[in-house]
Amino acid sequence: MTELERQGAQAKAAARVLAVTGTEQKNRALEAIASILEERAEEWLAANREDTDAAKAAGISPALLDRLTLTPARIAGIAAAVREAAVLPDPVGQVTKETVRPNGLSIRQVRVPMGVIAIIFEARPNVTVDAAVLCLKAGSACILRGGKEAIRSNRKAVELMREAVASAGLPEDCVSLVQSTDRETARELMHLEKYVDVLIPRGGPGLIRSVARESSVPVIRTGEGVCHVYVDKAADLAMAAKILFNAKCSRPSVCNAAECVLVHRAVAKAFWEQALPLLDEKNVALRADEEALAVLGERASAAEEADWDTEYGDYVLAVKTVSGVEEALDFIALHGTGHSECIVTEDPAAAQTFLNGVDAAAVYWNASTRFTDGGEFGLGAEIGISTQKLHARGPMGLEEITSWKYVVRGSGQVR
């Protein structure tokens, strides 16, 4: 048995205990996690400083460095999110459907834990806690496999969480971390179907596509976000500029950030007069089509075909000129990733055409794509944004990481 198989077997055993653990005990474990992260925050920060120092030496981009970095305020926010998860309704045991058949059989569809959930993710140590806490509240054990950039931060976070979980009387193997960050451990985890029930990748498009392509464990695809903002000819242009600035610049490294703006040619010149001063605040690089270049001049560079399909994760924005809603929809259908799309317009008919026509997990009218988030949707924390259609779509909260079983009660019926 390999080390990862041993870890999988231990997680499977822990999952059996956790599956029948009551809400009160799970919530005690979450409170213990929040408390230990606060009380021993300096240990986590020290480990994180080692990660960030190594990342800087390796030349990591500013956007990725921001995702990697912990601060006292961010740890306080993480602990607060843990406590918020504790007060959310426990989905386990909820009866979602109930019927009595003509033969007297009582049939209930009941929410149950997944079992063991594996998460492969990149340089965001907050994900280590978010994922573990949501899995635990939903009754599942988790195996976490982070990237090399955050390995010291992740080891310390999992060490603290395992200590907290054990203090609440639950098996510490409810939460575990793959200690090696080499590619072979990721590949082995993708084929650990004897122990792992579902695999969730969180990170850049390369990671997500690789996991979806190679894994023999069922995968929920998350996070691949080439998101668009379409500025219609009937848009409030000041509003459109503010929405675009927020969608692109508030945190460009996340999956719900805008990567491409589509601008109706009838308002292109007037729109850019409003938008450029805002984008200039962050020195956003613009990759524009030929028509947009005529308006933007030296402020932009010529887009290449690859720009329409790139998730930059940085202060870079693709710019496309379109003739109207239908061309915007055609472009999004060709280049979008099914994450989040936005129309800015004061024309209800144009908005409805867009809302009906876009195939995405979330579609917005006059609001930033940055709201695609479990907390913002009122779901509490999330384990990721699903961009697929089977099982879960959009922000994945507690209900989305459970499954069902049918509980059938009879009085001697035979078929």
N, C-alpha and C positions, 0 to 999 in steps of 0.2 A: 504494500500500500504506500503510495506517495504521500508526501507531507500534505498536499492539497486534498487528496482523497481522505486522509485522516481528519482534516479540518472540515470537509464536507460531511463526514459521518457524525462528527461532534455537533455540527450545526443541525443536522437532521434530528438527532436525539433531543437537542434543546428545543427544536421547533415543536416536537410532540408535547413537551411540557407547557410551552408557551401557548399552544393552541387551546388549552383548557384552563388557562389562567384567567381569573376574573379581572374586570375593569379596574377595581380599586388597587389591586397589586401592581398592575401594569402602570397605573398612574403614579404609584409610589416610586417605581423604578425611574419614571421620567423626571419626577421631582429630584430624585437622588442624582440623576445625570446633570440637571440644571445647576444644582447646588455645587457639585464637585467641579464643574467647569468654571464657576465663579470663584470658588475658594482656592482653586489651584491654577488660576488663569496664568500666573507668571510662568509656570512650567510649560504650558502650551505656547505662550508667547516666545519663550526661549527656544523651544524646538522650531517654531515658525521662523525665528530670526536666522537660524542655521539654514533653513530652506531658502529664504529670500536672499541671503548672502550668496549662496551657491548659484541661485538663479541669476542674480545680477552678474556674477562672474562669467556665467555661461551666455550672457547677452540676451536674456529673455526680453520680450517686448514689454513696453509699459502697460499695455492692456492686460496681458497675462500676469504680469507682476502684481497688478491691482487685484486680480482674482485670487492670487496666492496669499496675499498679505492679510494677517490678522492684526487687530488693534484691540485695546481694552473695550472700546465702544462696540466693535463688531462682536466680540465675545459676549458682551452684555446683551446684544441683540440676538445672538444665537441662543443664549440661555432663556431669554424671554420667549423665543419661538418654541423652545422645548416645553415651557409651561403652557403656552397656548395650545400645543398639541394635546397636553394632558386634559384640558377641559373640553376638547372636542368630543362629540358622541362616539362611542365605541361601535364600529360597524359589525363586529363579530357577534353573531347570534341574531342579527336583525332578520325578521321575516319579510321578504320582499314580495312574495306572492303566496296566496293560500287559496285552496279550493277543496271542495268535497265532491267526489265523483258519484255518479248515480249508484254505484255498487257500495257506497259507504266509505271508500278509502279517503282519508284525509291526507292531502299532499301539500307540503309547505316547501317553498324555496327559501333557504336560509344562508346568510352570508357566513363564510368560513375563511380562515387564513389561507394564504397561498402555500405556506410551508417554509421553504428556504428561498429567499430572494437574493440573487447576486447582483452587485452593481459595479460596473467598470466605469471609472470616471477619471477626469484629468485634474488640473491644478486648482482645486477649490476646496480647501479644508473644511469649510462650512458644510459642504455636501456630506462629509463623513458623519457629521452629527445629524443633519436633517434626515438622511436616508435611514440611519440606524433607529432614530426615534420614531419615524413613521412606520417602519416595518414592525417595531416592537409593539406600538399601539394597535396595529392591525393584526397582531398575533403571529407574525412571521419572524423567524430568525433571518439574519442577513450575513452575507460574506461580502466584504468590501475590498475592492482592488483599485487603489488610487494610482496616480502617476508618480514618476520618480521625483518630480519637482516638489511634491508635498509629502514625501515619505516620512520625514521626521515629525511633521505636524500630525499626520494621520496616525502614526504609531502612538504618539502621546494621547491623542484624543480617544483612540480605541482603548488604550490602557486605562484611562480614567473612566470611560463608560462601562467597561467590563467590571471594574471595581464597584461602580455604582449599582449596576444590575445585580451583582452578587449580594450587595448589602440589602437589597429589597427581596431577597430570597429566591431569585430566579437564576437559572444556569448562566454563567458568564459567557458561554458559547452562543447565547442568543445574538451576540455581536462579535464578529471576528474580522481580522484584516489579513489579507494575503501579504506576507512580509517581503516577498521579492517583487520587484517591478520589471523584471525582464519579460520579453514577449512570450516566452514559453509558458509562464504562469497564466497569462491572459488566455492563450490558446487552450491550455488544459482546463481552465475554468469554463470556457465555452463548450466543452464536451463532458462536463461533469453531471450529465443528466441523471445518474443514479442518485444523486444527492440534491441537486439544484432544480427547483421547479420553474423558475423564470429568471431571465437575465435582462437587466436594464442598463444600456450604455448611456452615459452622460458625458458629453464633450463635443469636440469638433466633428465636422462631417466625415473626415477620414476615419476616425474611431468608430462612429456609428455605422458607417457603411461596411467597414471591416467586420465588426461583430455580427451584423445582420447577415452578411454573406457567409461567414464561416461557422457560426454557432449551430450546434445540434440541440442545445437547450433552447426552448421557446424564448423569443426576444420581443420586448416592447421597445420600438424605436422612439427615441426622444430627442428633442432639442435642435435638430438640423433646421436652421432658420434663415432662409433667404426671404426676408419680409419686405413688403412694398408699401409705400404711401403713394396713393394716386390723388393728385391735385386736379380737381375737375374745373371746367370753365366757369361753373357757378359757385366756386369755393369762396369763402371769406379768406382772403389771401393772408391777412395778418394771423388769423387762426391757423391756417395751413402752415405758415412759416414756423409758428411756435410748436405745432404738433410734430413737424419734421425734425426740428431741433431736439425736442425731447426724445423722439423715437430713435434718433441717430446718436445723440451726444450724452444723454443722461448716464448711460453705461454701455459703451459700444461693444464690450466683450461678451455680452449675454445674448442668448438665442432669440429673444424677442425684440432686439434692436433692429431698426430698419437698415437694409443694405442697398435699397434701390428706390429712387423717387421717380414716378411717372407724372409728367406735367402736360396738361392740355396746351396745345400750341397757341390757343387763343389768349391765354393768360401768362405765357412763359416769361415774357419780359417783365411784366408787373410783379409776378411772383418772385422772381430772383432778386428784384430790388428789395423785397421784404426779407427774403430768406438769407441772402449772402451775409449781411452784417451779423446775423446770429451764428451761422456756420463758421464765419471768420474767427469768432471767439475761441474756437477749438481747432482752428487751422485744418478744417476738414478738406481732404483732397477729393476732388470731383473727377469722375471718369465719365465723360459725356459723349452722346451720339453727335453726329455731324450737325444736326439742326440746333441742338442745345449749345454746341460749341460756338455757333454764330452769335448767340446771345451772351454766353459767358466769357468768351474771348480767352485771354491768358489765364484767367482764374481756374480753368479746367484743362484737362488733358484728354486726348482722344480715347474713348473706350475701345477695348478689344472684345471679341466675342465671349471670352472667358469671364469678363466682368459681370455679365448678366447672370451668371450662375455661381458667383463667389460669395461666400460668407466671410466677410473681411474680419469681423471681430475687432475693428479698429476705426480710427477716424477717417474712413474712406467711404465714399458714397457713389454709386452708379447713378447716372442721370439719363432718362429716356424721354423723348418727346412723343406724345401720342395724339390721336385725332379725337378721342372720346372714350366713353366707358367701354364700348365693345372691344376696341383695340387694347385697352388696359387689361381687360379680362383675358383676351387671347394671349397677351404677353405673360401675365401671371400664370396662366395654365401651362405655358411652355417652360417658364423659368422658376416658378415658385416651388417651395418644398412642403406646402401644406401646413404651415405653422400659423402665421398671423398676417392679415392683410387689412389695409385701411383705405377708405375713400374720404376725402374732405370735400364737401359740397353743401350748398343750401338748397339743392334741387332734390326733393323727396323721391321723384321718379328715378333719377339717376342713381340715387343711393340704394333704392330697392333693387334695381337691376344689378348693381354691384353685390349687394348682400346675398341675393339669390344665386348669382352666377359664380361666386368665388368658392372653390373647393379647398377649404382650409379649416384647421381646428378652431380658429377664432377669426372673426371678421368684424371690423370696426367702421362706424360712421362718426366722423368728427371726434375721434379720440385716438390717443397714441397706442401703438402696438405694445408698448412697454407694460400695459396692464395685463398681458397674458401671464398670469402668475397665480398660484394657488391662494396665497394670502389676499391678493387684490380681488379675487373672485369670491372670497368668503369661505374658501374651503379649508382654511388653515394652511399649514406648510404643505409643500408638494414634494414628490419624489422625482418629478420631471414633467416635461410637456410632451405628451404623446402626439406624434405627427402621423400616426397610422389610424386605421378605422376599426380594426378588430380589437375587442375587449375594452380598450380605453382610448379616448381622444381628448386632447387639450390637457390642462393642468390635472395631474394625477394626485389626488388626495387619498384619504384613507379608504374610501369605498372602492376606488379604482385599483387598489392593491389587495383586494380580497377576491375570492371566488365564491361559488355557490355549491351547495349540495341539496338534494331533495330528501326531505324527511317524510316518510310515508307511514301512517298509522292505520292499522286495520283491526278487524275483529274476527279473523279466520278466513278472509276472502282468498279464493284460489282462482286461477285462470284456466 
